[in-house]
Amino acid sequence: MSIDDLLASSAPSPVEANNDTSSMDSGTPEPDTNSPEPNASAPVDKILDALMARIQTVDEGIDYAKVLIYGPPGVGKSVLAAGAPGALLVDVEKGKRSLKNHPELTDVKVLEFRSIVQLELLINKIAEGALPWVETLIIDSFTEIQKRDLDDVLQARAGNDPAAKYIPTGPDYNANTEHMRQIASALRNLKSAT
């Protein structure tokens, strides 16, 4: 959803409500000489008001969430995610090592990442319901998958010449971005197992 959609779907901000001239008799609003100078925070205030209008209670929300956990290495992102029910960790950058220090997480299933094709097949199987025990899919990490996919794109360009080294160009980045967009879209479209 774009910021414009977000703003359009919300109630008017207090700033807009105070400046509403739709109930005036004349078609043109009179200048308000007492109002403060326009400031740069007005668009931010509108966005904040729109976000605040969308906050729901737990009872009003959906039964599942799609979450991106972001932070520096070593803060516990993988451990936090692995604590979710029915966890399957797609281990791209050896995140399973951090789970070994947590005996309560020994039942977490781990799939070592091999290729983008493998990940696409996994997402399809989950979407089809072929893996009903997977309630939480953890990809550790999406950034590393993007790097690996770019390597695959460059390798495909090199063909059968293993010694060939290519510097990525615009079309390579475009292909990589499209792969990542497709994967993110497939992940976004996954439904809750419950």
N, C-alpha and C positions, 0 to 999 in steps of 0.2 A: 504494500500500500504506500503510495507516495505521500509526501507531506501535504500536498494539495488535497488528496482524498481524505487524509486524516482531518484536515481543517474543515472540509466540506461536510463531514459526517458528525461534527460535534456541535454542541450548543455554542452560541456566541460567547466570546470572552467578556469579562466585566468591562473591558475597554470598549468593545463593540456595543454592549448593552447600554452603556452610559451615553454613547454617541448615536443611538438609534433615532433617526428622524422620520421614520415611516408614519408616525402618528401625527406629525405636524400638518397644519392646513396647507401651507405653501409647499410647492414642489422642490424648493431649494432650501437647504439648511442655512440658518444664520450662523455667521462665524462666532465661535465661542472665544471671547477675549480672555476668559479666566482659565482656559485649559493650558496645561504646561506645554512646552515645546515638544514636538514629536521627537522620540528618541529611538536609538537603534535597538533597544530591547523589546519594542512592541511586537515584532515578528516572533521573537523567542517567547514572549508572554502568550501569544496566540497558540503556539505549538504546545507549550506547557499546559495551557487551559484545555486544549483538545485532548492531550494525553490524560489529564486528570479526569476528564469526563468519561474516559473509556475504562477506568479502573473498576473491577468487579470483585465481588466476594467469591469465596471458594465455591459456594453453592451455585453461583451464576455462571461460573467458568466451564471449560471443557474438562473431560476426564483424563486428559494426558497433556503433556507439554513437549515441545521441541526446544532444546536448550543448547546454546553455544557457551562453552566454558572457556574463558580466555584468561591468560596470565602467564607470568614468566615460568621458566622451567623449575621444577622442584617444589612448587607450592602445594601440590596435592590434587591437581585437576583430575588425573586418571583415577586416583583413589576415591575421590568424591563421586565420580560418575559410576565407578564399578560397584558402589554401594547401592545402586538402584536395583529394583527387582528384575530378574530374568536377563541379566546383563550379558551381552556378547561384545567383547573388545576386539575391534579390527586393529591389530597392532602394527603400525607403520614404522614407528620410531622407538621400538623396544620399551614401550610404556608398561608392559607386563612385569618388568623388573621391579617397578615401584610397588606392585601388589604383593610381592613375595614377603615383604615386611609386615603384612596385615593378614594374619591367619583367618580372620573372619571373612576374607575375600577369596578363599581357596576354591570356592565353587564357581567362580566367574569363568565363563568359557572364553577362550582366546583363539582368534584366527589370525595367523601370521599373514600380513599383506604380501601378495605376490604381484598383482597387476590390477590395472583399472578394470579390465574385463572381469576379473574375479569379483571385484567390489560391485560392479554392475549386476552380475549374476546373483550375488548375495542379496542385494536390495530387491531384485525382482522376486526371488524366492520368498523373502519376508512379505512383500506386497501380496503375493499369491496365497499366503497363509501356510506355506509349506514348512515353516519353522515356527510353530505356534509358541514354543517356549521362549522365543526372543521377545522380551517386553521392552528392553532397552538396548539400543544399538549405539556403541561408542566407537567413534573413529578417532584414533590417536596418531596422527593429527591430520586435519584437512590440508594444512599448509604443506606438509611433507608429501601428501598425495599429489598436490598440484606440482611440486617439484619433480616427482617421479614421472608424472604424465608428460611434462615437458621433455624429460629425458627420452621417453618413449617416442614422442613426436620427432625429436631430432634423430633418434636411431632409425626410425622408419624412413626419414629423409636420406640417411646415409646408405640405406639399402644393405647390400652384402659386403660393403667395405668396412670392416671393424676398425680400421685405423683412421677412418675419416672423422674429423672433428668439425663440428659446425657451431657457429655462433647463432643463437636464435634470432630470427627476423620477425617482422610483422605478421606474416602468415602463420609462423610457428606459434606465436603468442595467441593469435586468433583461434587456432585449432585447440590449443590448451585451454583457453578461456571458455570455449564452447563445451569442451568435455566437462569442465568443472561446473558450468551452468547446468548441464544435463544431470549431473550427479546431485547437485544441490536441489534441483527441482524434484528428482525422484525421492530424495530423502524428505523433502517438505511434504510430498504427497503420501507418505506412509501413514497409515492409520494406526490407532492404538490396537493392541492385541486384545484388550478387554472390552 
